[in-house]
Amino acid sequence: MNYKLIAMDFDGTLLNDDKNVSKVTKERLKLYKDLGYLIVGVTARILNSAKKSVPLDIFNYIILNNGASIYNVDTNSMNYIGYIAFDEIQKITKEFEQLCTQIDYITENTYYTYIKKQNSNYDFIKDINDLDEIDEQIVRMNMFFKDRDNINTYYELIKSKYKNVNCFIMQDSGSDNKWLVLNPKNVNKASTLEKLGNIENIKLDEMIYFGDGLNDLEVMKKVGLSVAMGNALDEVKKQATCITKTNNEDGIVKFLDMKLNKEKI
């Protein structure tokens, strides 16, 4: 297969456990970009958070907020995919807030944190006492529950009752903690990566994707070559075509150097 696009999750995949991109990975991805491969970041982060964690120049595009928008690095422009209706957010909050330790309302620019106070030094993380303090459209919610053992019950309830959101259970590699993520209906990492492929005339089977967490599973099912990090959750490893080294061992570029034509490198 002549692969044309290389996509990757951030946390637990591109970023090591110190939340950095190693020098080796950075240099190799720039090389693959110079060789003509489209390099795409696919993350749950907002742009302001991504800017603090990765060197943007290694990418052509970054898919943000689990698929809610596409950022074109070269032109510094944003393509918005969808939002969650505010009245839907109000209903969900009213029904579940007593069961939660924390709810995040994420816009294109800001994390608004409700119930639990973060007292963050980052200007893009703001504590709120009421939903009326948000004057931007919301693209994602994170819901952290007091009783995490019942996460599947809460998931099924939201999925059956609120048809205009895409709800899924999230878990990062290296953690037992699970929470619910709500995106606009039909919006996830896989659907937006497919939209980007249509823009660039690249088919899904011409894409390589690297991931480690539950929000990577949909992409793993669709791309031509799915690669789980060595530190990935077992569910991700089972779904992936291949398994590479961990995020602390430059697993992405070690796999690329092995898989792609070494003569080009």
C-alpha positions in Angstrom: 0.0 0.0 0.0 1.2 3.5 -0.9 0.4 5.3 2.4 0.0 9.1 2.1 -1.2 10.3 5.5 0.3 9.6 8.9 -2.0 10.5 11.8 -1.5 10.2 15.6 -3.1 10.8 18.9 -1.2 13.1 21.4 -1.3 12.0 25.0 0.1 8.5 25.5 1.1 8.3 21.9 3.1 11.2 20.5 3.8 12.7 23.9 6.0 10.8 26.3 5.0 10.5 30.0 6.7 13.8 30.7 4.2 15.4 28.2 6.9 16.2 25.7 7.7 15.3 22.1 11.2 13.8 22.0 13.9 15.4 19.8 14.2 12.1 17.8 10.4 11.9 17.1 10.3 15.6 16.3 13.1 15.5 13.8 11.8 12.3 12.1 8.3 13.5 11.7 9.6 16.7 10.1 11.6 14.5 7.7 8.5 12.5 6.8 6.6 15.7 6.2 9.4 17.0 3.9 9.2 13.7 2.0 5.6 14.5 1.2 3.6 12.6 3.8 0.7 14.5 5.3 1.3 14.6 9.0 -1.9 14.9 11.1 -2.3 15.2 14.9 -5.6 13.9 16.2 -6.4 14.9 19.8 -9.0 15.7 22.4 -7.1 18.9 23.2 -8.1 22.4 22.2 -5.7 24.5 20.0 -4.4 26.6 22.9 -3.6 23.4 24.8 -2.0 21.8 21.8 0.2 24.8 21.3 1.6 24.3 24.8 2.3 20.6 24.3 3.6 20.0 20.7 5.7 21.8 18.1 3.0 22.7 15.5 5.4 22.8 12.6 5.7 19.0 12.5 2.1 18.9 11.3 0.1 19.8 8.2 -3.2 19.6 10.1 -4.4 19.0 13.7 -7.9 17.5 14.4 -9.0 19.0 17.7 -11.6 18.2 20.4 -12.1 14.6 19.4 -13.0 15.7 15.8 -15.0 18.9 16.4 -12.6 21.0 14.3 -9.7 20.8 11.8 -6.8 23.2 12.2 -4.7 23.9 9.1 -1.3 24.6 10.4 0.1 25.9 7.1 -2.7 28.5 6.7 -3.5 29.1 10.4 -7.2 28.5 9.7 -9.9 26.5 11.4 -12.7 24.3 9.9 -15.5 23.8 12.4 -17.3 20.4 12.2 -20.1 20.7 14.9 -21.4 22.0 18.2 -23.6 20.7 21.0 -26.9 22.6 21.4 -26.9 24.6 24.6 -30.4 23.4 25.7 -29.1 19.8 25.4 -26.2 20.7 27.6 -28.5 22.3 30.2 -30.7 19.2 30.3 -27.8 16.8 30.7 -26.2 18.9 33.4 -29.4 19.2 35.3 -29.9 15.4 35.2 -26.4 14.3 36.1 -24.6 17.1 38.0 -25.4 15.6 41.5 -23.7 12.4 40.4 -20.5 14.1 39.1 -17.4 15.2 40.8 -16.5 17.4 37.8 -18.0 18.5 34.5 -15.9 20.2 31.8 -17.5 22.2 29.0 -15.1 22.7 26.2 -15.2 25.4 23.5 -12.8 26.0 20.7 -10.7 28.1 23.0 -11.4 27.3 26.6 -12.0 24.5 29.2 -14.8 25.6 31.5 -14.7 23.5 34.7 -17.8 23.1 36.8 -18.2 21.7 40.3 -14.6 20.9 41.0 -12.3 24.0 41.0 -9.0 23.7 39.1 -7.4 27.0 40.1 -5.3 26.6 37.0 -2.5 28.9 35.9 -3.4 28.4 32.3 -5.6 31.2 30.9 -7.6 28.7 28.8 -8.9 26.8 31.9 -11.6 28.7 33.8 -13.6 27.6 36.8 -17.3 28.4 36.6 -20.3 28.3 39.1 -23.0 28.4 36.4 -23.5 27.5 32.8 -24.6 31.1 32.0 -20.9 32.2 32.4 -20.2 30.5 29.1 -20.8 32.7 26.1 -19.2 30.5 23.4 -20.5 27.5 21.6 -19.6 24.2 23.3 -18.1 21.4 21.3 -17.4 18.8 24.0 -18.3 17.8 27.5 -16.3 15.6 30.0 -18.3 14.0 32.8 -16.5 12.5 35.8 -18.7 10.5 38.1 -18.5 9.8 41.8 -19.5 6.2 41.3 -17.1 5.1 38.5 -18.3 1.5 38.8 -21.6 2.6 37.2 -20.0 4.3 34.2 -21.6 1.8 31.8 -25.0 2.5 33.2 -24.6 6.3 32.8 -23.3 5.8 29.3 -26.3 3.7 28.2 -28.7 6.2 29.8 -27.2 9.2 27.9 -26.9 7.2 24.7 -30.6 6.2 24.8 -32.0 9.5 26.0 -29.9 12.2 24.2 -29.8 11.4 20.5 -28.1 14.6 19.4 -24.8 13.9 21.1 -22.1 11.3 20.5 -21.4 9.8 23.9 -18.5 7.4 24.6 -16.5 6.0 27.5 -13.0 7.4 27.7 -9.9 5.9 29.3 -6.3 6.8 28.8 -3.5 4.2 28.8 -1.7 4.0 32.1 -4.8 4.8 34.1 -7.8 2.9 35.4 -9.9 6.0 35.5 -12.9 6.1 33.1 -15.2 9.0 32.3 -17.8 10.0 29.7 -17.1 12.3 26.7 -19.9 13.9 24.8 -19.3 15.3 21.3 -21.8 16.6 18.7 -23.8 13.9 17.0 -21.8 11.8 14.5 -18.6 13.6 15.4 -15.5 11.6 16.5 -11.9 11.3 15.5 -12.6 8.8 12.7 -15.4 10.8 11.0 -13.3 14.0 11.0 -10.2 12.2 9.7 -12.3 10.9 6.9 -13.5 14.4 6.1 -9.9 15.6 6.0 -9.1 12.7 3.7 -11.9 13.9 1.3 -10.4 17.4 1.4 -7.0 16.1 0.5 -8.2 13.3 -1.8 -6.7 10.6 0.4 -8.6 7.4 1.1 -8.9 5.9 4.6 -6.9 2.8 3.5 -4.0 5.1 2.5 -3.7 6.3 6.2 -1.6 5.1 9.1 -2.9 5.9 12.6 -1.2 5.6 16.0 -3.1 5.5 19.2 -3.4 4.3 22.8 -6.8 5.1 24.3 -10.4 4.3 24.0 -11.2 7.4 21.8 -8.8 5.9 19.2 -10.8 2.7 18.6 -13.1 4.2 16.0 -10.1 5.3 13.9 -8.4 2.0 14.3 -11.4 0.2 12.7 -11.3 2.4 9.6 -7.8 3.3 8.5 -5.6 1.1 6.3 -2.9 0.6 8.9 -3.7 1.0 12.6 -0.8 0.9 15.1 -1.2 0.6 18.9 1.5 2.0 21.1 3.3 -0.5 23.4 1.7 1.2 26.3 -1.8 1.2 24.8 -4.9 -0.3 26.5 -5.5 -4.0 25.7 -8.7 -3.1 23.8 -6.7 -0.9 21.5 -4.0 -3.5 20.9 -6.6 -6.1 20.0 -8.1 -3.7 17.4 -4.8 -2.6 15.9 -3.1 -4.1 12.9 0.3 -3.8 14.5 1.9 -2.9 17.9 5.0 -0.7 18.2 7.2 0.5 21.0 5.9 2.7 23.8 5.4 6.5 23.8 8.6 6.7 25.9 10.6 4.8 23.3 9.8 6.9 20.2 7.4 4.2 19.1 5.8 6.2 16.3 9.0 6.9 14.3 10.6 3.5 15.0 7.6 1.9 13.4 7.6 4.4 10.5 11.3 3.8 9.8 10.7 0.1 9.7 7.5 0.1 7.7 8.1 2.8 5.1 10.8 2.7 2.3 14.1 3.0 4.1 15.8 4.3 0.9 13.7 7.4 1.1 15.0 8.1 4.6 
